Structures are given as structure tokens and as C-alpha cells.
């Protein structure tokens, strides 16, 4: 019997090294470090099906049947995920106040806690949808969401109870400054299903306390660090992204701080690292900020991740995996609910009228303005010629930033596209080729 003809996947990326080659498939999200001969197998029309390496390349999606319609599969992957009604993602503002005043913050702090009728509306919305859900994903935002931790706890308990009753998966994340994530509160939140956190530290104490200050003045590093040490010492089930916002003002000291983070949290899989260049995001102090250009900032993040890996810290955001570079605002099943009940798509352009797409009512009804909603969820990856031929299309589906597309009329590409060869080693670890035994497994 003749072996089926195979071809290299259009979505397989490669980065050659002296001892082998990194491969990553953006449609399957699988890859690793392979022997050099893997490239020869990818070029053959009929590689030996009995070769263990051929079998591994097929499992990872790098080799596929020659008659496979990959573009059609990517389009279906996109449409299914973006608009499926058994998934609901809500970004909830428990409060739009914050106890910090960070130098680069863009928020205005004009609104307070989530109104009682909005809390009830969120409960009713999720209760209505619960029987048909497979996944409820909640992202807590603010302000500082734990500044109103009683609302977070109340709604979390409601979501957990509905998940147990209806059998859907419940996941929750909080973007928090870490000040309130105390030994008293953290276990309660984790017990109620909030198990994923992002906490920002901008460097060692002397550096951090210059950019992330308390509302009335004073440093914040010590309190955050104590809370993180508690989490590390605990056996609690959580994940925590340690974020560093860097600029020309703190970049020189960032590697030494990553070393400190590695000494303290390295090799604990619950902690990962994310770095991001400071930008002019619309805050009152934008004109005073010292920032890198977008391209330079992204390039400077790579050596930080390379150093972090040597310190036992992994990179949290795998932007080359399926949907890894897709903005939540482009999904038809994702909405942000502000404390007034106003529904928006983007958590950055809060004062932009185009972003005000609806209102949540106390009975759980989402009243949406379809004309304002459409530009956010309309995705040109289905027709754009560049997206059609792009190898990283499954990671962004042409939806890296709908706001940029609306502002500038061009299809946005994720930053990782320019430097994917440098990111593959960071995603897949040290350069040790797969052994034949590992391939067989």
C-alpha cells in the first residue's frame, strides 16, 4: 500500500540553530527542537511513514496530507472560536478607583464601585447563559479590582456555584497591583475560583517606587513583595504573571531585577514573566514619559526573556500559539462591563465613543448597538490577501488590535511577527534535540 503524499504545513515556522532546528506550528500550537534532518523530511513528498521523526512531525502538525485545505481549516478555526455561543468572556470592573497613581496610567478615576444593579445584572446575565455554556472566562479589571474585593468575592461565589450546577468550566483572571492580595484575602479568592493574577513590579524597590506610587504618595514595593512571598511559600493552586513595564529610565536595571525574581520565584511553575515597554497610553502625564518606539521596545524585550530563562523563569505569553496574538475585543463573545453597566469592547479606549457598544441592565439583558459593535468584531483575515498567505495567521487571525485598524485603516500585525525566529527558542526551551525515544513517546 502506497504511503499518502505529505506536504509541509504552511503554518510551520522554523529557526535554525547549529545543533538542530526549532519548529512551531501556529495552527496546532505544537513544536520543539528537532534534528536538522527534520527539514529534509519537510521537503519530501513522501517521507518514510515508518520513520519515528516523520511520525512526530505529523503529530505536531508540521507534515500534513497533501490534499489538506489549510486555509479553509484556519478560517473555520477562526469563525468557530470568535462567535461560538457556548463561550462567554466578561471583563468586569469591580471599581474604577485605584489606591495607586502610576506615572504611565491612562485611567481617569471618575467612577466608583460597580453599582448594585450592575452586580445583579452580571449575575442574571451569567445565570441566563449558564445552561448553554461550556466555558465562562472572567477577567477582573479596574481601577484596582481588589479595591472592591467584596464585589469580586460575591460574583466569584456566584460563578462558582453556577459552574458546579451546570457543569461548565469556569476560569478567572485578575489584573491587580498586588497590594490587596494578602495572606488573608488571597486564599479566599483562590478558593472561589480566581486563580490567575497579573502583578506589575517595575524593578527593584528604589526603581519600582518611582513609577508605582500610592495615591497619597509613598512606595508600594514592600507590600507587593510580602504578598508574593506568601504566595510562593503557600501550596495554593494559582498562576501569577510577574509583569515588568520598562522604559529608558529603568531598562538598565531590569536584568538585575529579573535575576532577583529568578532567585525568588524561579523554577516555580506557578510564576511566569511578562515584559512590556511603557507607552503613551492616553494618560495625563504622557508628554512627560520617556518611552521607546514600538519597534525598539519589542526588540529590547527579547534579551530580557532570554535572561529570564537562564534564571528559571518562563515566558507567560505564547503569542505564536493559536489565538495567542488575538485581541479579546475582536471576539463576538467577549464584553467588558464598567461599573455603570456601560458595555465596551476595549479596556484602553474607555473614553472613545466608538467603544461604547451597549448597556447591561439589572435583569441581565445586554442591549447592544450593532453599528458600533460591528467594527470591533469584523475581521479582514477572511479576505485580506496578506493574512491569507501569512504563516502566523492562526495566532492572530488578523485581529491583533481592532482599535488600530479602526484608527489607521490598516490590518494590524502583532509585534511578534517581525522576530518570531528569536521567540521560538524562548517558547520551547533549551536547544536539546529530541531523542529517538522522545520522538516515539
C-alpha positions in Angstrom: 0.0 0.0 0.0 1.4 3.4 -1.0 2.0 5.8 1.8 -0.1 9.0 1.5 1.6 12.0 0.0 2.5 14.7 2.6 3.5 18.3 2.5 4.9 20.9 4.8 2.3 22.9 6.7 2.0 26.5 5.6 1.8 27.4 9.3 5.1 25.8 10.4 7.7 28.4 11.4 11.4 27.5 11.7 14.5 28.9 13.4 17.8 27.1 12.5 20.4 26.5 15.2 23.9 24.9 15.0 22.7 21.7 16.5 19.2 21.5 15.1 16.1 23.5 14.3 13.2 24.9 16.2 9.8 24.3 14.6 6.5 25.6 15.7 3.1 25.3 14.1 0.8 28.2 14.7 -2.4 26.2 13.9 -1.7 23.3 16.3 0.4 25.2 18.9 2.9 22.3 18.9 6.6 22.3 18.2 10.0 21.9 19.7 13.7 21.4 18.9 14.3 18.8 16.2 17.3 17.3 14.5 18.4 19.1 11.3 17.1 16.2 9.2 13.6 17.3 10.1 14.0 20.0 7.4 14.8 17.3 4.8 11.7 15.4 5.8 9.6 18.5 5.4 10.8 18.9 1.8 10.0 15.3 0.7 6.7 14.5 -0.9 6.6 11.0 0.6 8.8 10.7 3.7 9.1 7.3 5.2 6.0 6.7 7.4 8.0 4.3 9.5 10.5 6.9 10.5 9.8 8.0 14.1 10.7 11.6 13.3 8.2 11.6 10.4 5.6 10.4 12.8 6.5 13.2 15.3 6.3 15.8 12.6 2.9 14.6 11.6 1.6 14.6 15.3 2.9 18.2 15.7 1.2 19.3 12.5 4.4 20.2 10.5 3.7 17.4 8.0 0.1 17.1 6.7 -1.7 15.4 3.9 -1.0 16.9 0.5 -4.8 17.4 -0.1 -5.4 19.3 3.2 -7.1 22.7 2.8 -5.1 24.5 5.5 -6.6 27.9 4.6 -10.1 26.5 5.0 -9.2 24.9 8.3 -7.8 28.2 9.6 -10.9 30.1 8.5 -13.1 27.6 10.3 -10.9 27.7 13.4 -11.4 31.5 13.4 -15.1 31.6 12.9 -15.8 28.8 15.4 -13.8 30.5 18.2 -14.8 34.1 17.6 -18.5 33.6 17.6 -19.3 30.4 19.5 -22.2 31.0 21.9 -21.2 28.3 24.4 -18.2 30.5 25.5 -18.7 33.8 27.3 -15.8 36.1 28.3 -16.6 39.0 30.6 -14.1 41.7 31.7 -15.6 43.2 34.9 -14.7 46.5 36.5 -15.5 45.9 40.2 -14.4 49.5 40.7 -12.8 52.2 38.6 -10.9 53.7 41.6 -7.4 52.7 42.5 -5.1 53.1 45.5 -2.1 53.6 43.2 -1.2 56.5 41.0 1.3 55.0 38.4 3.1 57.6 36.3 2.0 56.0 33.0 -1.6 55.2 33.9 -4.2 56.3 31.4 -7.4 56.0 33.6 -9.3 59.0 34.9 -10.8 57.5 38.1 -14.1 59.3 37.6 -16.3 56.4 38.7 -16.5 54.3 41.8 -17.7 50.8 42.7 -19.8 48.7 40.5 -23.4 49.7 41.1 -25.7 47.2 42.9 -28.0 47.0 39.9 -25.0 46.2 37.7 -23.8 43.5 40.1 -27.3 42.0 39.8 -27.2 42.4 36.0 -24.0 40.4 35.8 -25.4 37.6 38.0 -28.6 37.5 35.9 -26.7 37.5 32.6 -24.5 34.6 33.6 -27.4 32.7 35.1 -29.3 33.1 31.9 -26.4 31.8 29.8 -25.3 29.1 32.2 -27.3 26.1 30.8 -25.7 26.5 27.4 -22.1 27.3 28.4 -19.0 25.2 28.1 -16.7 27.9 29.3 -17.1 31.1 31.4 -14.0 33.2 31.4 -13.9 36.2 33.8 -11.2 38.9 33.8 -11.2 41.4 36.7 -10.0 44.9 35.8 -10.2 48.4 37.1 -9.0 50.7 38.6 -7.7 48.2 41.1 -10.3 45.4 41.1 -9.4 44.2 44.6 -10.1 47.7 45.9 -13.6 46.4 45.8 -12.8 42.8 46.8 -16.2 42.2 48.3 -17.8 42.6 44.9 -15.2 40.3 43.4 -15.8 37.7 46.1 -19.6 38.0 45.7 -19.6 37.5 42.0 -16.9 34.8 42.1 -19.0 32.7 44.5 -22.0 33.1 42.1 -20.0 32.0 39.1 -18.5 29.0 41.1 -22.0 27.9 42.1 -23.3 28.1 38.6 -20.3 26.2 37.3 -21.0 23.3 39.8 -24.7 23.3 38.9 -24.4 23.4 35.1 -21.0 21.7 34.6 -19.3 24.4 32.5 -15.6 25.2 33.0 -15.0 28.4 34.9 -11.8 30.4 34.7 -11.0 33.7 36.3 -8.1 36.2 36.0 -7.3 39.5 37.7 -5.1 42.3 36.6 -4.1 43.6 40.1 -1.4 45.8 41.6 -1.0 43.1 44.2 -1.5 45.4 47.2 -4.6 43.7 48.5 -3.6 40.1 47.6 -2.8 39.5 51.3 -2.4 36.2 53.2 -6.0 36.8 54.4 -7.7 37.6 51.1 -5.7 35.5 48.6 -6.8 32.1 49.8 -10.4 33.2 49.8 -10.2 34.4 46.2 -8.4 31.3 45.0 -10.9 29.0 46.8 -13.7 30.8 44.9 -12.1 30.2 41.5 -10.0 33.3 41.0 -6.6 31.6 40.4 -4.8 33.6 37.8 -3.2 37.0 38.5 -1.0 39.6 36.8 1.0 41.8 39.1 3.4 44.5 38.0 6.8 45.2 39.5 8.9 47.8 37.6 12.2 46.9 39.1 13.9 46.7 42.5 12.3 48.7 45.2 14.1 52.0 44.5 13.0 51.9 40.8 9.5 50.5 41.3 8.6 53.1 43.9 9.3 55.9 41.5 6.7 54.8 39.0 4.1 52.9 41.0 3.2 55.0 44.0 0.3 55.1 46.4 -2.5 57.5 45.8 -1.4 59.8 48.6 2.3 59.2 47.9 4.8 56.6 49.2 6.2 53.4 47.9 4.3 50.2 47.1 7.1 47.6 46.6 7.4 46.2 50.1 3.7 45.4 50.4 3.5 43.7 47.0 6.7 41.7 47.7 5.4 40.4 51.0 2.2 39.2 49.4 4.2 37.5 46.6 6.5 35.8 49.2 3.3 34.5 50.9 2.0 33.1 47.7 5.4 31.4 46.9 5.5 29.8 50.3 2.0 28.5 50.1 0.7 25.4 48.4 -2.2 27.3 46.9 -3.3 26.4 43.3 -2.7 29.6 41.3 -0.7 31.1 38.4 0.9 34.6 38.6 2.4 36.6 35.8 5.1 39.0 37.0 5.0 41.9 34.7 7.7 44.5 34.2 6.9 47.7 32.4 10.3 49.0 31.1 11.4 52.3 29.6 14.7 54.1 29.0 14.5 55.1 32.7 14.6 51.6 34.2 15.8 49.3 31.4 19.4 49.2 32.5 18.4 47.8 35.9 15.8 45.4 34.6 18.2 42.4 34.1 19.4 42.6 37.7 15.8 42.6 38.8 15.0 39.6 36.7 17.8 37.9 38.4 16.2 38.8 41.7 12.9 37.4 40.5 14.6 34.2 39.4 16.3 33.8 42.7 13.0 34.2 44.5 10.4 32.7 42.2 12.4 30.8 39.5 11.6 27.1 38.9 8.2 27.5 40.5 5.8 26.8 37.6 3.2 29.0 39.2 5.2 32.1 38.3 5.9 33.4 34.8 7.4 36.6 33.4 5.9 39.2 31.0 7.7 42.4 30.0 6.2 45.3 28.1 7.6 48.7 27.0 5.9 51.7 28.6 3.8 53.6 26.1 1.9 56.8 25.9 -1.5 55.2 26.5 -3.6 58.4 26.9 -2.7 59.4 30.5 -2.3 62.9 31.8 1.5 62.5 32.1 2.0 61.2 28.6 4.1 64.2 27.4 6.5 63.6 30.4 7.1 60.0 29.7 10.4 58.7 28.4 9.5 55.8 26.1 10.9 53.6 23.4 9.5 53.4 19.9 7.2 50.4 19.5 9.7 48.5 17.4 12.6 49.2 19.7 10.7 48.4 22.8 9.6 45.0 21.4 13.2 44.2 20.3 14.5 45.1 23.7 12.1 42.6 25.4 13.8 39.7 23.7 17.1 39.8 25.7 15.1 40.2 28.9 13.2 36.9 28.2 16.5 35.2 27.2 18.0 36.3 30.5 14.8 35.2 32.4 15.1 31.7 31.0 18.6 31.3 32.5 17.1 32.4 35.8 14.4 29.7 35.8 11.5 32.0 34.7 9.3 31.0 31.8 7.6 33.4 29.4 3.9 33.6 30.0 2.5 34.8 26.7 2.9 32.3 23.9 1.9 34.7 21.2 2.6 32.2 18.4 0.1 29.7 19.6 -3.5 29.6 18.1 -5.2 32.9 19.1 -2.1 33.9 21.1 -2.0 37.3 19.4 -5.7 37.8 19.0 -7.3 40.8 20.9 -10.2 40.0 23.1 -12.1 43.0 21.6 -12.3 41.2 18.3 -14.3 38.3 19.6 -18.0 38.3 19.3 -18.4 36.6 22.7 -16.2 39.0 24.7 -17.6 42.1 26.5 -16.3 44.5 29.2 -18.8 45.8 31.8 -17.9 49.0 33.5 -19.2 50.0 37.0 -22.1 51.9 35.4 -23.2 49.0 33.4 -21.8 50.5 30.2 -20.6 47.8 27.9 -17.3 48.3 26.0 -15.0 46.2 23.9 -11.6 47.7 24.7 -10.2 48.4 28.1 -7.8 51.1 26.8 -10.0 53.4 24.8 -12.5 53.8 27.6 -13.5 57.4 26.7 -13.8 56.7 23.0 -17.4 56.9 21.8 -16.8 54.1 19.3 -16.0 51.8 22.2 -19.4 52.3 24.0 -21.3 49.5 22.4 -24.1 48.8 24.8 -25.6 48.7 28.3 -26.1 45.9 30.8 -29.5 46.0 32.6 -30.4 44.7 36.0 -32.4 41.8 34.5 -29.3 40.5 32.7 -30.2 41.9 29.3 -27.4 43.1 27.1 -28.6 45.9 25.0 -26.0 46.2 22.2 -25.6 48.9 19.5 -24.8 46.7 16.4 -23.5 49.6 14.4 -20.8 50.3 17.0 -20.2 46.7 17.7 -19.5 45.6 14.1 -16.2 47.4 13.5 -14.7 45.7 16.6 -15.6 42.1 15.5 -15.5 42.4 11.7 -12.2 40.7 10.8 -10.5 41.1 7.5 -8.3 38.0 7.9 -11.1 36.2 6.0 -10.4 38.4 2.9 -7.2 40.3 3.4 -4.6 39.0 0.9 -1.7 39.4 3.4 -3.5 37.5 6.1 -4.4 34.7 3.7 -0.8 33.9 3.0 0.7 34.6 6.4 2.3 31.8 8.3 1.3 33.2 11.7 -2.4 33.8 10.7 -3.8 31.3 13.2 -2.2 33.1 16.1 -3.8 36.5 15.3 -6.4 35.9 12.6 -5.9 39.4 11.5 -7.3 40.7 14.8 -4.2 41.8 16.8 -5.7 45.2 17.5 -9.1 46.2 16.2 -8.6 49.7 17.6 -5.5 50.2 15.4 -7.4 49.0 12.4 -10.2 51.5 13.1 -7.8 54.4 13.7 -5.5 53.9 10.8 -7.4 51.8 8.3 -4.8 49.1 8.0 -4.7 45.5 9.1 -2.6 45.3 12.3 0.1 42.7 12.6 1.3 41.5 16.1 4.8 42.6 17.1 6.0 39.0 17.3 5.7 38.6 13.5 9.0 40.5 12.9 11.1 38.5 15.3 9.4 35.1 15.5 12.8 33.3 15.0 14.0 34.8 18.2 10.9 33.8 20.1 10.8 30.1 19.1 13.7 29.2 21.4 12.0 31.1 24.2 8.8 29.2 23.8 10.4 25.8 23.5 13.3 25.9 26.0 16.9 25.0 25.7 18.3 23.7 22.5 18.4 19.9 23.1 17.2 17.9 20.0 14.5 15.3 20.6 16.0 11.9 21.0 14.5 8.9 19.1 13.0 7.7 22.4 11.3 11.1 22.9 10.0 11.0 19.4 8.5 7.6 19.9 6.8 8.8 23.0 
